Amino acid sequence: MPQLGETVTEGTITKWYKAIGDQVARDEPLFEVSTDKVDSEVPSPAEGVLTAILVAEGDTVDVGVTLAVIGDAASPNGDGAAPVEAASSGEPVDGAGPGPAGAPVAQPTSSGPTGPIRSTAPRARSGASGVAPESARAAATTPAAFPSAATSLADSTPPSSSNGSVEGVVLSPVVRKLLAEHGIDRSDVRGTGLGGRITRADVESLIAAGGVPTSAEPAPVPSMDRPAAPAAAPAPPAAVPPPATASAPGAPPTGRRSTDESPGTRATDRDEVVPFTNIRRRTAEHMVRSKATSAHTLMVKEIDYERVEQVRRSHGERFRTEEGFSLSYLPFAARASVDALEEFPHLNASVGNDSLIVHRDINLGIAVDLDNEGLIVPVVHNAEELNLRGMARRIRDVADRARNKRLSLDDISAGTFSITNAGPFGTLITGAIINQPQVAILSTDGVARKPVVVELPDGTESIAIHSVGLVAMTFDHRAVDGAYVARYLSRLSEILNDRDWSGEL
C-alpha cells in the first residue's frame, strides 16, 4: 500500500485493473485505492506478470502492506516474483496479519535481483465483531504457493455458518458503515467475495431486496477515522404493535421499511435505491459540516465579459492549436480573482480560534465534478505567480488528473480560496457552499450575449450587444462583512473589463 500523504495511514482497495496472469507494464494503472482524503489510481512499480493478488477489492490495509506479487514476464510460474508495494518503501513490513478471508498468503523467501524477497499479508481492518481468529492467519510458504498464473485466493474458503455468514471474516469500513446505517446484522448477509467475504455489493443487494430490519432503528455509524467500538449487548426486543389493517387515505403504502436514512421515508417496489458511493458520502459530509460551521452569505454581481470575449475570438484558435484545448472564460476569471485577492487579502483566509488567519500564498481550489459521483477540489498552488496562459494550463492539468483519479494528497491540500464553474451549463446564479476551512468561494455562471447600455466617446449612450454573465460569491460573515465583499467583486469586474489580456497569451 503506497504512502499517499503524511497523514494517511491506510487505504481501501476499490478496484483491481488487472487479474492474476495478466501482463503488467511499469507505470501502468494497476489498482485504485480510496483513502479518507482522495481516490487515486496507483501505477505498477514493476513490469511482469501479476502472479497473485493478496488483498481483495473492498479490503482496507495499512500503508506499506504488500498487495500483490508481480513475477518475471519470462517466468510465469512466479520465479523471481516481486511484491507490489509503495514504490518509495525499501521492503515490505515484517510479520503477517490476517489474510483476506483467511486464505493462505505466501511469504516468498527466494532470492531476487536485490536479495531475499519477503511478502506480508494485509492487516485488514476489523469491525465491531473483532479480528479474525488465529486459525485464519496466513501460513508461511515457499514461492511454490504460486504454482501458476491461475492461482487465486478464492481457492481457500473459510468455514461458513448455516445462515451463510463467514465466521471470523473481517469487514471493510465501507461494508461496516452500510450495515450500521441500515441496522443489518452481518449474519444476515451471504458473502460472495473471495473466500465468502461480505462485499459492498452483497449488502446493497440485500437492501434493494428489502432485507432491512423492520423494527430496529439504524445503528450509530462508526467513524471512518478510528476502529469501531465493540458492539453493546442487545437489549431485550420490545413489543411490536400489530400492523394496521388499513391505511389512511393518502398515506404511503405499507410494506418493508425504507432504505433511506430519513425517518418516515419509505421506498416502494417501484423505487430504485442507490446507495451513496464513497466519494458521494464524503462530499455530503463535507457540505453538511460546512453549512453547520460558517455563516454563509451570498452576494452577486453582473460582469461585462466583452473585453474577454474579444480576446477569445482573436486568439482562441491559435491557443487551441498550441495547447490542445479551448480558451474558456474560467482562466480569465481565475486570474482576475487572484489579482483582486492580493488587494482584499481577508478573503484569502481561514477562521482560527477567535481570529482570522490571513494566508500570504494564494492556493486556488478549482471544484471538479467527478461524473456526477461527487466533487473534489484540486488546488493550483501559488496561483499569484501565474499569468493567463499558465493559469489555463494548471487548471486543465488538475481537472484532468482529478477525473482520471491521479491526484496526490498534496494536490488537494492547503487551498486558501476556491472557484466553482457551472458556467458551461448556462447557469444563472449558483450559491456555492464554502470549502472549509476557507472563508469564501466564487461561482462563475453562464455568459450570454445581451443588450447593454454603453457610453460613447462623446459622452452619449447607446445600446450594444456584449457578453454578460453573473459571478456569485458565498462568504463567511464571521470573517468579513458585505461591504468588503462588494468592493472585492467591483475590483474583479474592473480587472476583467480593463486589462489587456492579449499580452498574457
VMD Tcl script that draws the C-alpha trace (Angstrom):
set ca {
  {0.00 0.00 0.00}
  {1.64 3.25 -1.10}
  {2.06 6.28 1.16}
  {-0.42 8.79 -0.28}
  {0.28 11.54 2.24}
  {1.84 12.16 5.61}
  {-1.45 11.84 7.49}
  {-2.75 8.82 5.54}
  {-2.10 5.54 7.37}
  {-4.37 3.14 5.48}
  {-6.31 2.73 2.25}
  {-9.15 0.69 0.80}
  {-8.63 -1.19 -2.46}
  {-11.67 -0.24 -4.55}
  {-10.71 -1.81 -7.88}
  {-8.09 -4.03 -9.48}
  {-7.44 -3.20 -13.13}
  {-5.53 -6.43 -13.71}
  {-6.30 -10.08 -12.99}
  {-3.95 -12.87 -12.00}
  {-1.97 -13.94 -15.05}
  {-2.20 -10.56 -16.80}
  {0.88 -8.87 -18.21}
  {1.64 -5.60 -16.40}
  {3.80 -2.76 -17.72}
  {5.74 -0.45 -15.46}
  {3.72 2.71 -14.57}
  {0.54 1.16 -15.99}
  {-2.51 1.66 -13.69}
  {-2.69 -1.44 -11.52}
  {-5.33 -0.73 -8.90}
  {-7.47 2.03 -7.41}
  {-7.21 2.98 -3.75}
  {-9.54 5.11 -1.65}
  {-8.46 6.98 1.48}
  {-10.24 9.49 3.68}
  {-8.60 12.23 1.59}
  {-8.54 11.20 -2.07}
  {-9.24 8.37 -4.52}
  {-6.23 7.53 -6.70}
  {-5.10 5.16 -9.41}
  {-1.79 3.56 -8.45}
  {0.64 2.59 -11.21}
  {2.60 -0.62 -11.20}
  {6.13 -0.21 -9.80}
  {7.46 -3.06 -11.97}
  {6.97 -4.91 -15.26}
  {5.99 -8.56 -15.40}
  {3.09 -10.94 -14.83}
  {0.64 -10.49 -11.96}
  {1.02 -13.84 -10.19}
  {-1.01 -13.18 -7.03}
  {-3.45 -10.68 -5.54}
  {-3.18 -10.65 -1.75}
  {-5.82 -8.02 -0.94}
  {-9.36 -8.20 -2.30}
  {-11.45 -5.27 -3.52}
  {-13.13 -3.59 -0.56}
  {-10.39 -4.52 1.93}
  {-8.62 -1.83 3.97}
  {-4.96 -2.29 4.85}
  {-2.13 -0.27 6.38}
  {0.39 1.71 4.39}
  {3.37 -0.49 3.48}
  {1.44 -3.77 3.37}
  {2.06 -5.96 0.31}
  {-0.93 -6.05 -2.03}
  {0.11 -8.34 -4.87}
  {3.04 -10.17 -6.44}
  {4.45 -9.41 -9.89}
  {6.64 -12.11 -11.40}
  {9.19 -12.00 -14.20}
  {7.48 -11.97 -17.60}
  {9.77 -14.79 -18.68}
  {8.82 -16.87 -15.63}
  {5.02 -17.12 -15.43}
  {5.18 -19.63 -12.57}
  {6.29 -16.91 -10.19}
  {10.06 -17.32 -10.14}
  {11.69 -14.05 -9.25}
  {8.34 -12.59 -8.17}
  {8.40 -9.22 -6.50}
  {5.72 -7.87 -4.14}
  {3.73 -4.83 -5.24}
  {4.01 -2.15 -2.59}
  {4.79 1.53 -2.19}
  {7.39 2.50 -4.76}
  {9.23 4.58 -2.18}
  {9.42 1.89 0.50}
  {12.52 -0.20 0.93}
  {10.90 -3.58 1.66}
  {7.63 -5.00 2.95}
  {6.64 -4.77 6.57}
  {7.80 -7.74 8.66}
  {5.31 -10.22 10.04}
  {1.93 -11.33 8.77}
  {-1.56 -10.36 9.78}
  {-4.88 -11.99 8.88}
  {-5.16 -12.51 5.12}
  {-8.24 -11.92 3.04}
  {-10.96 -14.36 4.01}
  {-8.40 -16.42 5.87}
  {-6.75 -17.56 2.64}
  {-3.13 -18.72 2.76}
  {-0.77 -15.89 1.88}
  {2.69 -16.65 0.59}
  {5.90 -15.27 2.01}
  {8.43 -15.87 -0.77}
  {11.95 -16.31 0.54}
  {13.82 -16.93 -2.68}
  {16.49 -14.51 -3.70}
  {15.63 -11.91 -6.30}
  {17.76 -9.28 -8.01}
  {18.04 -7.26 -4.80}
  {18.26 -10.10 -2.31}
  {15.66 -12.11 -0.38}
  {12.08 -11.14 -1.16}
  {9.53 -11.22 1.60}
  {5.80 -10.75 1.33}
  {3.47 -9.56 4.05}
  {-0.20 -10.38 4.28}
  {-2.56 -7.42 4.63}
  {-3.65 -6.37 8.09}
  {-7.32 -5.94 7.34}
  {-9.30 -3.55 9.49}
  {-11.62 -5.27 11.92}
  {-15.16 -4.22 12.68}
  {-17.26 -4.41 15.80}
  {-17.07 -8.19 15.82}
  {-13.31 -8.20 16.40}
  {-10.44 -9.51 14.30}
  {-10.13 -12.82 12.54}
  {-9.31 -15.82 14.76}
  {-5.78 -17.21 14.90}
  {-6.78 -20.06 12.60}
  {-7.43 -17.54 9.85}
  {-3.91 -16.11 9.92}
  {-1.69 -16.60 6.92}
  {0.68 -19.57 6.77}
  {4.23 -19.04 5.57}
  {5.04 -20.97 2.41}
  {7.62 -21.00 -0.35}
  {7.22 -19.42 -3.78}
  {5.60 -22.70 -4.81}
  {2.44 -21.26 -3.28}
  {2.01 -19.59 -6.66}
  {2.25 -22.65 -8.96}
  {0.67 -20.92 -11.92}
  {-0.85 -17.66 -13.08}
  {-4.26 -19.17 -12.46}
  {-3.72 -19.41 -8.69}
  {-6.26 -17.32 -6.81}
  {-7.02 -16.53 -3.20}
  {-10.51 -17.82 -3.87}
  {-9.07 -21.36 -3.78}
  {-9.24 -21.27 0.01}
  {-12.62 -20.79 1.67}
  {-13.09 -20.50 5.45}
  {-15.88 -22.35 7.21}
  {-19.33 -20.86 6.94}
  {-22.23 -20.98 9.34}
  {-25.61 -22.38 8.39}
  {-27.06 -18.96 7.62}
  {-24.35 -18.14 5.11}
  {-22.24 -15.89 7.29}
  {-18.50 -16.40 7.41}
  {-17.04 -16.91 10.86}
  {-14.09 -14.70 11.74}
  {-14.06 -12.74 8.47}
  {-13.27 -9.06 8.92}
  {-15.31 -6.37 7.20}
  {-14.09 -3.36 5.25}
  {-15.07 0.12 6.54}
  {-17.47 0.60 3.62}
  {-19.31 -2.63 4.43}
  {-19.33 -1.91 8.18}
  {-20.82 1.51 7.59}
  {-23.56 0.21 5.28}
  {-24.50 -2.47 7.79}
  {-24.61 0.06 10.63}
  {-26.56 2.67 8.67}
  {-29.32 0.22 7.82}
  {-29.32 -1.78 11.05}
  {-28.37 -5.04 9.31}
  {-26.67 -7.87 11.20}
  {-23.65 -9.30 9.39}
  {-25.01 -12.81 9.87}
  {-27.98 -11.91 7.63}
  {-25.71 -11.23 4.66}
  {-24.39 -14.00 2.46}
  {-20.89 -13.14 1.26}
  {-19.97 -13.67 -2.38}
  {-16.45 -12.22 -2.24}
  {-13.16 -14.05 -2.05}
  {-13.47 -16.87 0.45}
  {-17.02 -15.87 1.34}
  {-16.12 -12.31 2.28}
  {-19.05 -9.89 2.54}
  {-18.71 -7.23 -0.15}
  {-20.41 -3.91 -0.59}
  {-22.44 -5.36 -3.47}
  {-23.76 -8.09 -1.14}
  {-25.08 -5.51 1.33}
  {-26.55 -3.32 -1.41}
  {-28.32 -6.33 -2.92}
  {-29.87 -7.17 0.45}
  {-31.00 -3.56 0.88}
  {-32.53 -3.45 -2.59}
  {-34.33 -6.74 -1.90}
  {-35.93 -5.29 1.24}
  {-33.80 -7.15 3.75}
  {-33.63 -4.20 6.17}
  {-34.95 -4.90 9.70}
  {-38.46 -3.57 10.28}
  {-38.26 -2.85 13.98}
  {-34.72 -1.85 14.81}
  {-33.50 1.69 14.42}
  {-30.30 2.18 12.40}
  {-27.20 1.63 14.47}
  {-24.80 4.52 15.02}
  {-22.46 5.00 12.09}
  {-18.87 4.09 13.04}
  {-16.17 6.64 12.37}
  {-14.03 6.10 9.27}
  {-11.08 7.59 11.14}
  {-10.82 5.12 14.01}
  {-11.79 1.48 14.74}
  {-15.38 0.94 15.77}
  {-16.03 0.24 19.45}
  {-17.25 -3.27 20.39}
  {-20.98 -3.57 19.98}
  {-23.03 -3.39 23.18}
  {-25.11 -6.36 24.24}
  {-28.51 -6.26 22.51}
  {-31.45 -5.11 24.62}
  {-34.47 -7.39 25.00}
  {-36.76 -6.98 21.99}
  {-39.56 -4.51 22.53}
  {-43.12 -5.47 21.88}
  {-44.07 -4.77 18.27}
  {-47.58 -3.42 17.74}
  {-49.68 -5.39 15.26}
  {-49.77 -3.92 11.77}
  {-52.69 -1.71 10.84}
  {-55.36 -3.42 8.78}
  {-55.92 -0.38 6.58}
  {-54.04 2.74 5.60}
  {-55.42 6.23 5.96}
  {-56.35 7.98 2.70}
  {-53.24 9.44 1.09}
  {-50.85 7.53 3.37}
  {-47.84 5.80 1.83}
  {-48.27 2.09 1.17}
  {-47.33 -0.24 3.97}
  {-44.56 -2.77 3.47}
  {-40.90 -3.01 4.12}
  {-39.07 -0.23 5.93}
  {-37.45 2.50 3.87}
  {-33.82 2.05 2.96}
  {-33.47 5.84 3.10}
  {-31.88 7.22 6.26}
  {-34.62 9.82 6.76}
  {-37.24 8.66 9.28}
  {-40.70 8.26 7.77}
  {-39.48 7.99 4.16}
  {-40.45 4.74 2.52}
  {-39.32 3.08 -0.67}
  {-41.86 1.20 -2.72}
  {-41.29 -1.62 -5.14}
  {-41.22 0.95 -7.96}
  {-38.41 2.98 -6.38}
  {-34.73 2.47 -7.08}
  {-32.41 2.50 -4.08}
  {-29.00 3.95 -4.98}
  {-26.57 3.73 -2.04}
  {-24.07 6.57 -1.75}
  {-20.64 5.90 -3.20}
  {-17.56 6.64 -1.10}
  {-16.87 9.98 -2.82}
  {-20.59 10.90 -2.70}
  {-20.68 10.20 1.04}
  {-17.53 12.23 1.71}
  {-18.88 15.14 -0.35}
  {-22.14 15.08 1.58}
  {-20.38 15.03 4.95}
  {-18.11 17.92 3.95}
  {-21.01 20.06 2.71}
  {-23.15 19.50 5.80}
  {-20.21 20.28 8.07}
  {-19.52 23.49 6.17}
  {-23.12 24.72 6.47}
  {-23.02 23.99 10.19}
  {-19.71 25.84 10.60}
  {-19.85 29.06 8.57}
  {-22.31 31.95 8.44}
  {-22.99 31.57 4.70}
  {-23.90 34.80 2.89}
  {-24.36 35.27 -0.86}
  {-23.52 38.33 -2.97}
  {-23.91 38.55 -6.77}
  {-22.54 40.93 -9.39}
  {-23.06 41.23 -13.13}
  {-19.85 41.15 -15.18}
  {-19.35 42.53 -18.69}
  {-17.04 39.99 -20.39}
  {-16.85 41.84 -23.73}
  {-13.12 42.58 -23.43}
  {-12.52 38.92 -22.57}
  {-14.72 37.79 -25.45}
  {-12.76 39.85 -27.95}
  {-9.50 38.23 -26.82}
  {-11.03 34.75 -27.03}
  {-12.19 35.41 -30.59}
  {-8.84 36.87 -31.67}
  {-6.54 34.31 -30.03}
  {-8.77 31.28 -29.39}
  {-7.85 29.29 -32.50}
  {-4.13 29.80 -32.04}
  {-4.40 28.93 -28.36}
  {-6.25 25.68 -29.14}
  {-3.61 24.71 -31.69}
  {-0.73 25.37 -29.30}
  {-2.24 23.99 -26.08}
  {-4.65 21.31 -27.29}
  {-7.72 22.69 -25.51}
  {-10.06 25.68 -25.81}
  {-9.60 29.01 -24.07}
  {-12.66 29.33 -21.84}
  {-13.80 32.14 -19.55}
  {-12.60 30.31 -16.42}
  {-8.86 31.15 -16.66}
  {-9.72 34.84 -17.08}
  {-11.99 34.80 -14.02}
  {-9.42 32.84 -12.01}
  {-6.58 35.17 -12.97}
  {-8.64 38.28 -12.12}
  {-9.81 36.71 -8.84}
  {-6.24 36.10 -7.72}
  {-5.21 39.68 -8.51}
  {-8.22 41.03 -6.60}
  {-7.38 38.79 -3.63}
  {-4.00 40.47 -3.31}
  {-5.89 43.74 -2.70}
  {-8.51 42.11 -0.44}
  {-6.47 39.51 1.48}
  {-9.08 38.83 4.17}
  {-10.90 36.67 1.62}
  {-7.79 34.53 1.21}
  {-8.03 33.35 4.77}
  {-9.48 30.90 7.26}
  {-11.10 31.30 10.65}
  {-8.95 30.28 13.61}
  {-9.55 30.38 17.35}
  {-11.32 33.72 17.69}
  {-9.08 35.09 14.92}
  {-8.70 35.39 11.16}
  {-5.69 33.61 9.65}
  {-4.69 35.52 6.51}
  {-2.66 33.43 4.07}
  {0.17 35.02 2.10}
  {0.20 32.35 -0.62}
  {-2.86 32.14 -2.84}
  {-3.63 28.46 -3.36}
  {-6.61 28.41 -5.68}
  {-9.02 25.48 -5.43}
  {-10.97 24.54 -8.56}
  {-14.12 22.45 -7.96}
  {-14.25 19.46 -10.33}
  {-17.29 17.27 -10.95}
  {-16.46 13.55 -10.93}
  {-19.00 12.32 -13.48}
  {-21.94 13.10 -11.17}
  {-20.47 10.93 -8.40}
  {-19.33 13.84 -6.23}
  {-16.97 16.79 -6.13}
  {-13.30 17.22 -5.45}
  {-11.34 20.48 -5.23}
  {-7.76 20.14 -6.52}
  {-5.52 23.09 -5.75}
  {-3.44 25.35 -8.02}
  {-0.67 26.26 -5.59}
  {0.89 29.74 -5.66}
  {-1.60 30.94 -8.26}
  {-0.37 34.51 -7.82}
  {2.76 33.55 -9.79}
  {0.85 32.57 -12.95}
  {-0.13 34.60 -16.00}
  {-3.26 33.84 -18.04}
  {-1.75 31.06 -20.13}
  {-0.10 29.46 -17.11}
  {-3.39 29.59 -15.21}
  {-5.23 27.89 -18.07}
  {-2.63 25.11 -18.21}
  {-2.69 24.45 -14.48}
  {-6.48 24.39 -14.27}
  {-6.65 21.96 -17.17}
  {-3.99 19.76 -15.60}
  {-5.56 19.41 -12.15}
  {-9.05 18.89 -13.62}
  {-7.84 16.11 -15.93}
  {-5.94 14.37 -13.13}
  {-8.94 14.66 -10.81}
  {-11.25 12.95 -13.32}
  {-8.64 10.26 -14.00}
  {-8.04 9.68 -10.26}
  {-4.39 10.63 -10.45}
  {-4.32 13.29 -7.75}
  {-1.94 13.04 -4.82}
  {-2.76 14.26 -1.34}
  {-0.66 17.38 -1.99}
  {-2.89 18.20 -4.97}
  {-5.93 18.64 -2.72}
  {-4.23 20.20 0.30}
  {-3.60 23.74 1.54}
  {-6.26 25.51 -0.54}
  {-6.99 29.07 0.55}
  {-9.75 30.21 -1.86}
  {-11.99 28.29 -4.27}
  {-13.83 28.75 -7.55}
  {-16.68 26.63 -8.87}
  {-17.55 26.96 -12.53}
  {-21.06 25.98 -13.61}
  {-20.98 28.49 -16.47}
  {-20.58 25.96 -19.32}
  {-24.07 24.70 -18.48}
  {-25.63 28.16 -18.77}
  {-26.49 28.62 -15.09}
  {-27.74 31.99 -13.84}
  {-26.74 32.12 -10.14}
  {-25.02 29.47 -8.01}
  {-24.99 29.79 -4.23}
  {-21.96 27.57 -3.63}
  {-21.04 26.06 -0.25}
  {-17.76 27.23 1.28}
  {-14.89 24.75 1.13}
  {-13.76 24.56 4.75}
  {-11.68 25.96 6.35}
  {-11.71 28.74 3.74}
  {-13.93 31.81 4.15}
  {-15.15 32.35 0.57}
  {-15.93 30.63 -2.73}
  {-16.64 32.29 -6.08}
  {-19.08 30.86 -8.61}
  {-18.67 31.80 -12.28}
  {-22.00 31.26 -14.02}
  {-23.19 31.30 -17.63}
  {-22.16 34.03 -20.09}
  {-24.59 35.07 -22.84}
  {-24.90 37.79 -25.49}
  {-27.21 40.55 -24.21}
  {-28.08 44.19 -24.99}
  {-26.30 46.61 -22.67}
  {-26.07 50.37 -22.35}
  {-22.62 51.68 -23.27}
  {-21.16 55.17 -23.10}
  {-19.78 56.56 -26.35}
  {-16.62 58.72 -26.60}
  {-18.69 61.89 -26.88}
  {-20.47 61.14 -23.59}
  {-23.74 59.94 -25.10}
  {-25.17 56.47 -24.56}
  {-26.09 53.69 -26.94}
  {-27.26 50.08 -26.97}
  {-24.67 47.40 -27.80}
  {-24.54 43.59 -27.70}
  {-21.99 42.32 -25.18}
  {-21.13 39.03 -23.48}
  {-22.57 39.29 -19.97}
  {-22.69 36.92 -17.00}
  {-23.04 36.81 -13.24}
  {-20.49 35.93 -10.59}
  {-21.72 34.92 -7.13}
  {-19.59 34.89 -4.01}
  {-20.53 32.94 -0.92}
  {-18.59 34.25 2.06}
  {-18.37 33.55 5.77}
  {-19.92 36.52 7.57}
  {-17.87 35.68 10.65}
  {-14.73 36.67 8.75}
  {-15.75 39.67 6.63}
  {-18.73 41.95 6.06}
  {-20.77 42.60 2.94}
  {-19.09 45.90 2.10}
  {-15.68 44.21 1.92}
  {-17.01 41.55 -0.47}
  {-18.83 44.16 -2.57}
  {-15.59 46.07 -3.08}
  {-13.81 42.85 -3.98}
  {-16.41 42.00 -6.64}
  {-16.25 45.54 -8.02}
  {-12.47 45.25 -8.35}
  {-12.84 41.83 -10.00}
  {-15.18 43.38 -12.59}
  {-12.73 46.22 -13.29}
  {-9.85 43.80 -13.89}
  {-11.89 41.69 -16.31}
  {-13.03 44.79 -18.21}
  {-9.88 46.90 -18.27}
  {-6.91 44.56 -18.61}
  {-5.10 43.97 -21.90}
  {-5.46 40.21 -21.79}
  {-3.85 39.62 -25.18}
  {-0.47 40.49 -23.62}
  {-0.65 37.32 -21.46}
  {-1.22 34.96 -24.38}
}
mol new
graphics top color blue
foreach p $ca { graphics top sphere $p radius 0.5 }
foreach p [lrange $ca 0 end-1] q [lrange $ca 1 end] { graphics top cylinder $p $q radius 0.2 }
display resetview
